[in-house]
């Protein structure tokens, strides 16, 4: 028995959803044009907080994109056939969320009009330049991967291309984590741990978003989605959230051991104002404690609880990116250890940052674009299995 | 030979014209020849030499308390606004430091340290951040995409993003909205064999706290001063071999 894939039937609310997403995406692009016209003076970003809210969204989306591919990898590389019906949607989301993230990243450039320069001039010692190649390569490889899934002629290449895509995505997320890991100047970064930590984060955020999109699409198009499949994904998400917490613990414990990092840790964990709050309430409580409490509790296995857990994991992910990116810059560079430092350039001071509306709209626009592309693609091509109820899956794959 | 008075007058007047012409020619060419002879200014077509390494030595003991001559001179030289909001460009700034244990206080100018191994050059995706053969670290404004990764990477926070469109720019100091910029060691002056504006201003203010020159040439005052007395690199632990060194901290 083969599983049947069908396009979205555009039932209730489909066009309204698309219109709202398109409006949000459009406003995001308009915000970027406004920034482009006036310069970064209209943002809350400064010469001290050089990467702000757009980077929080962009890096989150890029990391989540590589994680979204994980569902397909589990089926292709690790042979878990239960997940095989989901591999098309998984690969699609890897493409659309990467596109959304890159849109924000590129539109936030000081000279977004010079994108052709970024594509043609490479400094190969720069991890940023490597990432340009890794992102472009990812698009090509995942499109090829989709071809092996969706076209009979591509079938023989399915395993090979899928394995290659899995390896590529691990390298890609290593590259994303290393954007921060390779920064020797700042206390919060400069750590090899950031690369594997970002890979674990990607598993977490990518799966949480995948579950939300899956549930949303199946509910919207009134297709059956079984509890057994969702139950598996709940356990998996719980494991990834726990692993994220573990890496966060190791990161902070390492810093707490080194005297030279005590100032940074005191800032992030105790005295950092909004950054401390975002860490404890956003990243730890909402991002780790809430999802694990729900996902590892059989009494909270209802669909609504699962949605809450996945939304919490996503909000926790955005919080983590805020703490890593903005919090990491807000803490002043220690140019003169053992000295109190002050200057007209705000040396030695905790740097203030409050994002402007254009940054919020650009970031949200990127997320909306990713969802818009996903839902739109499901309307025109066959990414979604017609049925994913327990009986259908059991008939397909035995007692999985 | 015809020596009548009329022809003598004609010869004399011809000589006078030739002499005047020679004098005018000499007067026109001499400054250029003198300039070339004295200053050894590098012609535009000749690339920067790797035999030279431009460097700066700053004596914090001599740095005037509250004096900002170097900052003002830099702003004027490069057409910077001089404003000090968090979005304004500052290529050089006065930093006050106080030792938390001993309470010893120092003030020093902080600028691009023109590292031998600059992190900003390492991370720049397009190669816009670059180091000239003579050690001056620059941003190619035509290649800069404004990603600000160099600003994340610089251990000295020496770089600024141009946050708004500019008007009335200095013709020999290319700047542009959306691009990152920082101290160039006044490359336009150095290539004319002049000293950077900040160093000149410090000397004019009578402090003589800043010394500029080729640190590869053992005969230069800066090389001799560096050899004679210990100097410090800020964040020496990063092993970047900075072109700017400090004494007195």
Interface residues (C-beta under 8 A of the other chain):
Chain A: X38 X39 X40 X41 X45 X46 X47 X48 X50 X51 X109 X110 X111 X112 X114 X115 X117 X118 X121 X122 X123 X125 X126 X127 X128 X129 X132 X179 X182 X183 X184 X185 X186 X329 X333 X335 X336 X338 X339 X340 X341 X342 X343 X344 X345 X346 X347 X351 X352
Chain B: X84 X86 X87 X88 X89 X90 X93 X94 X95 X96 X97 X98 X99 X100 X101 X110 X119 X121 X122 X123 X124 X125 X126 X127 X128 X143 X144 X145 X146 X147 X148 X149 X151 X152 X153 X154 X155 X156 X157 X159 X160 X161 X162 X163 X164 X165 X177 X178 X179 X180 X234 X235 X238 X249
